[in-house]
Every structure is written in structure tokens, then in C-alpha cells.
Amino acid sequence: MYSHDKRIKEDWYIVFTDSPRPTRFLRWLQPSFQHCYMMKKSPGGTYWIIINPVRSHLAVQVVTVDDYPHPRVYEPRAVILPVTVVSDGITARGGLCWFNCVEVCKSVMGIKSFWTFTPWQLYRLLIKKKKVKC
């Protein structure tokens, strides 16, 4: 049974990249910050769990750490930010959002910043906080 009285701590890597499918809208976004996704090691550290919100669906992948010992090997040209997420497991996140890569990453981390829309804004928010506590 899941206990709501314990804090949840997870170590994630937030990966910021250019969009895999560029569109006219994305040219207004900061270069190298057109798309973001998340990856973390599985319990035991054998696999990477990758949550990648793409235009049509939420892609979840599991790849071995032996093949990709570090996120930099998986995505060589990306900006990669290690983040520790600490959550109480109770506080609800805001419900009104537009499905995009930033909103999915914010949801996984429990971030409640309503005015954070773009990957660049998310990066700045995470850099400012250094350690995300939700």
C-alpha cells in the first residue's frame, strides 16, 4: 500500500534539445531549447526510463545503462540538467494546461509554475531553484 506520509525524492535528468520535428512556430523558441524530455535510472540502476512527450503521444522508453552509461551518450548535443525532485506526494498540481513537452515535465516533477510554457523558461526555473521542491 502506498503511504502518503513520506516524502518522495527522485533524481532526474531533464534533456533540452532542438525539436526533432521543426515547425514554423518553433523558430521563435531559443535554439537548443525547443523540446524537453526526462530520463532517470530505474530502481537498481540497470535501465534508463525515458519519458518523451512528442506531438502525437507520450513516448516512454526503457534502455539499458550498459548501452548508454550517461544521458550525454544518449543525446550528445543536448543541454542536460540533473534535478532532484522532492515531493510530499499529496499536494495536487494545477489541472489546467496545454499538452506539450514542458507541461509533461512539470507534471512529472510536480512543478506548479503556471506561467512556464517553453523549454527555455523551464530551464531558467530549474536553474533558479537548483533543487526542485514541490
N, C-alpha and C positions, 0 to 999 in steps of 0.2 A: 504494500500500500504506500502511496506517495505521501510524504509528510510535508505539510506547508509551513512548518515551524523552523525549517532550516534554510539558510541562505544558499543560493546556487552560485557556484563560481565556475566559469568556463574560460578557457584560453582559445581565442580565435585569431585567425589571420584574415584581415579584410584586404581584398585584392582589387586595386583600381587599375583599369585598363582603358584603352581606346575601345570603342564599340566594335564587336565582331561583325555587325551589320550596319554600316554607317547610313544615316539618312540626313536630309537637309536640316532637320531640327537639331541634330547633334553637333552641327558645325558651330553652334553658339556656345557649346559647352567647352570647358577648359580641356586642352589637349592632355591626354593620358588620364583624364577623369571623366570619361563618357559612359563608363559602365563599372559596376562593382559587384563583387560576389564574395562569399565567405568560405573558409575552409578551416577545419580543425582535425586534430588526431582523434581517432576512436579510442574508447577505453581500452587500455592495453598498448596503445600506440602502434598497432600493426597497419592501420589504414588511415587515409585521409578521407574525411567526409566533406564533400564539396556541395554547397548549395548555391546554384547559379540561376537567378531569375532571368530568363530570356523572354523575348517578346511574346511568344505564344504559350509558354508554360514555365513551370518551376522545375528545372533540371537538377536532380540530386544524383551525384556520382560517388562511388567508393573506389579509390585507387590505392595500391599498396605503397607504403612508405619506402619499401625497397626500390621501387621504380622512381619515386620522387622523394628523396630524403628531405627536401626543404621546398616550401612553396616557390622559391626562386627558380628551382629546376622545372616546376610545373608551368610557371608563367614567367619566362626570363625578362621580358621588357616591362613588367608591371611595377607600380608603386605598391609595396606590401607593408601593411601596418599591423603589427601584433597588438592585440587588445585583450584585456582581461575583463570579462563581463561579470559583475556581481549583482545578483537579483534576489529579492526577498521571496520570489515565487508566488506572491499574492497580488501585488499591485497590477491592475489591468492597464494595458497600453491603450491609447486612443483608438477608436474604431473607424473614424472617417479618414480614408486615404485612397490614393490612386495607385494601382498595382504597377510598380516599377521596381527596378533593382534596389534603389535606395530604401523604399518602404519595406521591402522584404528584409533587408539587412537590419534596418531599425527595429523591425518586429522581432527578429531572432535575438537581438541584443536587449530588447525591452526599452529602447530609447523613445521618449515621449516628445521630442522636439518637432512640433507641428510645422514650423517654417523651414525645415531642412528638406529640400526637394532634389538637389543634384548631388552627384558623387563628390564634387569638389566641396560642397557645403558639409557633407557628411565627414569628409576627411578633416576639414577645419574644426568641426565639432569634436571629433575624436582626439585630434592633436591638442586641442584646448583642454580637454578633460584628462588626457594621458591615460587614465584608468577609468573605464566607464562603470558607473554605479547607478543602478536603476532601482 
